[in-house]
Amino acid sequence: MLLYAAQNDLIVLTHDTRTMPTYFAAFLARLGPGEHSPGIWYTPQALAVGVAIRAILEVWLCSAHDEHRNCELRLPL
């Protein structure tokens, strides 16, 4: 999933706040010179859907896509 997202310049959105940070760090460590990940955003699964959508929309509207390169973001802020 992380490789597919990087190849297609897609930010990953996941509920997996337990294991994905480790996988993401390992993925970043394997990237070559000039390669990057578009980033990963975490939302807790217990978060109400409306709250999650609002948080995602606010970040999407207030930032540029490339600001999230190789970064992790936990929503809501």
C-alpha positions as CSV (number, residue, x, y, z in Angstrom):
1,M,0.0,0.0,0.0
2,L,2.8,2.5,0.9
3,L,4.6,1.7,-2.4
4,Y,1.5,2.1,-4.4
5,A,0.7,5.4,-2.8
6,A,4.2,6.7,-3.4
7,Q,4.1,5.6,-7.0
8,N,0.8,7.3,-7.6
9,D,1.5,10.4,-5.4
10,L,-1.3,9.6,-3.0
11,I,-1.4,10.4,0.7
12,V,-2.4,7.3,2.8
13,L,-5.3,7.7,5.2
14,T,-5.6,4.9,7.8
15,H,-7.1,4.0,11.1
16,D,-4.1,1.8,11.9
17,T,-2.3,3.9,14.5
18,R,-0.7,0.9,16.1
19,T,1.4,-0.8,13.4
20,M,1.5,1.7,10.4
21,P,3.9,4.1,12.1
22,T,6.5,1.4,12.2
23,Y,5.9,0.3,8.6
24,F,6.0,3.9,7.4
25,A,9.3,4.6,9.2
26,A,10.8,1.4,7.6
27,F,9.4,2.4,4.2
28,L,11.0,5.9,4.5
29,A,14.3,4.4,5.4
30,R,14.3,2.3,2.2
31,L,13.6,5.2,-0.1
32,G,16.4,6.1,-2.5
33,P,17.8,9.5,-3.3
34,G,15.2,11.7,-4.9
35,E,12.3,9.4,-3.8
36,H,9.6,10.4,-1.3
37,S,6.4,9.3,0.2
38,P,3.4,11.7,-0.2
39,G,2.7,11.1,3.5
40,I,0.3,9.3,5.8
41,W,-2.6,10.6,7.9
42,Y,-4.0,8.7,10.8
43,T,-7.6,9.0,12.2
44,P,-8.7,7.0,15.2
45,Q,-11.3,4.4,14.3
46,A,-13.5,5.5,17.2
47,L,-13.7,9.0,15.9
48,A,-17.1,10.0,14.7
49,V,-17.3,10.0,10.9
50,G,-18.3,13.6,10.6
51,V,-15.5,14.8,12.8
52,A,-13.0,12.8,10.8
53,I,-14.3,14.1,7.5
54,R,-14.2,17.7,8.8
55,A,-10.6,17.3,10.0
56,I,-9.5,15.8,6.7
57,L,-11.2,18.5,4.7
58,E,-9.7,21.3,6.9
59,V,-6.2,20.0,6.4
60,W,-6.7,19.4,2.7
61,L,-8.1,22.9,2.2
62,C,-5.4,24.7,4.3
63,S,-2.3,23.0,3.0
64,A,-0.5,22.0,-0.2
65,H,-0.1,18.4,-1.2
66,D,3.7,18.5,-1.1
67,E,3.7,19.9,2.5
68,H,3.0,16.3,3.7
69,R,5.9,14.6,1.9
70,N,7.5,12.0,4.2
71,C,5.4,13.2,7.1
72,E,2.8,11.7,9.5
73,L,-0.2,13.6,10.6
74,R,-2.6,12.5,13.3
75,L,-6.2,13.8,13.0
76,P,-8.0,15.6,14.4
77,L,-5.4,18.3,15.2
